[in-house]
Amino acid sequence: MVGAPVELLPPIEQTLIRVAQGALANIRSHAGATRARLTLTYLPDAVVLDVRDDGRGFDTTKGEPGFGLRSLAERLDDVGGRLSVESSPGDGTAVAASIPLAVGAET
Amino acid sequence: MSDVRVLIVDDHPVVRVGLRAMLAEQPGIVVVGEASDADDAIRAATFLEPDVVVMDLELGAGPDGIAAKRAIVDAHPEVNVLVLTTYDTAADIARALDAGAAGYLVKDSEPQRLYRAILDAANGETVLSSSMARGAIRALRGDTGGELSARELEIVRLVAHGRSNADIAREFFISEATVKTHVGHVLTKLGVETRAAAVARAIELRLVVPGR
């Protein structure tokens, strides 16, 4: 975990949990990885979940994203977030789910 | 209070003569000697017992001002070395201060500024050129570098070592997108627009020490 944790709204929290589960499920079924790391980063105006593995990776320029990634992207869309997927064959995969926080909304 | 004894060290005779003439007009200061290279400077610091050594960073051939300064400060801890140089690069400033310089002024400073700086240095105060001082004050106030998060600090240090975003992402085992986000925040907080400027700024603020 990176940064100073703040309390997250339940929908944001649930989305992060789903992204973590989904990304780990993808790694288990496709990546052939020996290592995966989840990093939750609290920024002043956003929260970011990174899931990176050292598996076989894939070519992000070829074909449509699989169902797993697509549904994660849709979930993030619902809370105003964004999913970025970085991968290349042989070099693992990193997904980053970034969700903006409504700064000062509690006042 | 007795006069402040000043030793001038510069490899350019014109600069030495000019500094001597300028300082001769100032009350409370006496120029006790001049040296043109590092070895001379180290000897003169021993014989002439100056309070303040005004020294160029670049001393032509042989050991540079940094090495000379380190030698003088090691042998005579009571001597205050004031670096006077053409170069205002952050790396030079950081090197000079690391080697124990009492202060750092650029050669385009006003004579009055140099005069005051010598008196301040004689009192053991730290003297910085104004651009440098502004950065230091901002850092103390926490306006800028002071507020870098722990992760941002780690990242700016890796950037200073020439590491790419992809490299840094691999190191922390996170996505490049998140590294880019951190780098973006570092640039904003340091008030700069490029990675190179961020590194220079971070060195200036002593968040990064060159060579480590």
Boltz contact constraints between the chains, C-beta under 6 A:
constraints:
  - contact:
      token1: [A, 2]
      token2: [B, 151]
      max_distance: 6.0
  - contact:
      token1: [A, 37]
      token2: [B, 173]
      max_distance: 6.0
  - contact:
      token1: [A, 39]
      token2: [B, 174]
      max_distance: 6.0
  - contact:
      token1: [A, 48]
      token2: [B, 178]
      max_distance: 6.0
  - contact:
      token1: [A, 50]
      token2: [B, 174]
      max_distance: 6.0
  - contact:
      token1: [A, 50]
      token2: [B, 175]
      max_distance: 6.0
  - contact:
      token1: [A, 50]
      token2: [B, 178]
      max_distance: 6.0
  - contact:
      token1: [A, 52]
      token2: [B, 173]
      max_distance: 6.0
  - contact:
      token1: [A, 52]
      token2: [B, 174]
      max_distance: 6.0
  - contact:
      token1: [A, 84]
      token2: [B, 177]
      max_distance: 6.0
  - contact:
      token1: [A, 86]
      token2: [B, 175]
      max_distance: 6.0
  - contact:
      token1: [A, 86]
      token2: [B, 176]
      max_distance: 6.0
  - contact:
      token1: [A, 94]
      token2: [B, 175]
      max_distance: 6.0
  - contact:
      token1: [A, 96]
      token2: [B, 175]
      max_distance: 6.0
  - contact:
      token1: [A, 96]
      token2: [B, 177]
      max_distance: 6.0
  - contact:
      token1: [A, 96]
      token2: [B, 178]
      max_distance: 6.0
